[in-house]
């Protein structure tokens, strides 16, 4: 039996300062048939990759060196107000997530990641996958 793709035609950039988190997220996205076109270690690199690839989705950590996720989402939204950004966080305080949403992020993922929640969030903000009645 062949595997049916969970999510079709979604191109993504991921950004997190922790290599382990980048690897976990990359593997999860690959399981969902998301094409990861760029991986960044900080917000500055994420913005550059966004400009270069114009992906369907950007997944940003909030706390990163050089440029944090809040500044990165602000810059990405200046480039393209229709950009779809998901923040990822391990912070217990929601103030950063609320700020990111005010800046234009479409939602957030909590660390540690859950494959079903990632699938649900991506399907919702990218309008792909199973359609809810």
N, C-alpha and C positions, 0 to 999 in steps of 0.2 A: 504494500500500500504506500503510495506517495504522500508526502506531507503537503497539506494544503496551506498556503501562506496565510498567516494570521492578519497581516497588514500589508497592503500593496502600495508600491510606488511612493514610499515616504523616504526622503533623503534627510539625514540628520547630522548635526554637529554636536559633539558632547564636550563639556569643559568641566574639569575638576582638578584640583591641585594634587590629589592623592592618586598615585599610579594604580593602586589596588582597586579603588572605586571606579576609575576609568575602565579597567579591564572587566570588572563585574558588569558594569553598564553596557559596555561594548558587546559582551557575550549575550546578555539578555536581549538587546536590540537585534542582534543577529538571529536569535531564536524566533523573533517576531518578523523576520525578513525585512527589517529596516536597513536601508543602505547608509551606513555611517561614512560620510564623505570627509569628515575631519574630526580630529581629536586635539583638544587644547588643554594646556596646564594652567592657564589663567584667563582672565577676562579679556585682556588685550588680544591674545591669540584667538579667542573665540570670535571677537568682533572682526578680526582680519579674515578668519575662515568664513564667517557669514558673508562678508563682502565678496570674497572670492567664489564661493560655491552657491550662494543664495539657496540654502537648504529649505525644506518644508518645515523643519523643526530644529530648535536649538534647546539643548538641555544644559542648564547652567547651575553650577554650585554657587551658593551665596558667598561663602568665605573663601576667597582666593587671593594670592599675591598679585602685585602689579596693578591689577584692576579687578575689583570684586564683582560679584554677580549683579549687584544693583546698578553699578556704573555701566556694566556691560549691557544689561537689558535696556538701560536708558539710551545708550549709543546705538544699539541694534534697532530700537524703535524709531530713532531719528533717521536712520538709513531707510527703514521700511516699516511704516506704521501698521502694516498688515502681518508682520512677522509673528510666527507662533513660537513662543518661548515657554518652556517649563522650567521652573526652579527646582533644585534638589537641595535638601537641607537635613541636617541632624540637629538643628537648633530646637530647643524645647519652646522658645519664645516665638510666637507667630508674628511679631512686629515686622520682621524682615520680609516674611512672605507677603504680608499685607502691603508693605511698601513696594515690593516687586510687582504685585498685581496692579497697584495704582500706576506704576510706570508702564504697564502694558503686558506683563506676563499673563499667560492664559491659565496658569495653575501651578501646582507644585507636587513633588514626589518626596516622601519621607525616606530617609536612610534608616535602616537597611531597606533595600529595594525589594518589591514584591512584583513578580512577573505579571500577575493578573491586573494589578493596579496600573502598571506601566502600559499594558495593552489597552486598558479602559481609557486612560488619560489621552494616549496618542490617538486612539480611535475617535474620541470625542473632539479634540481640538483640530485634528486633521481631516475630519469628516470622511474617514475610511473604515473599512472593516464592517462588522455587523451593524446594521441599522436598527435602532430601537423603535418599537412600535409607538 
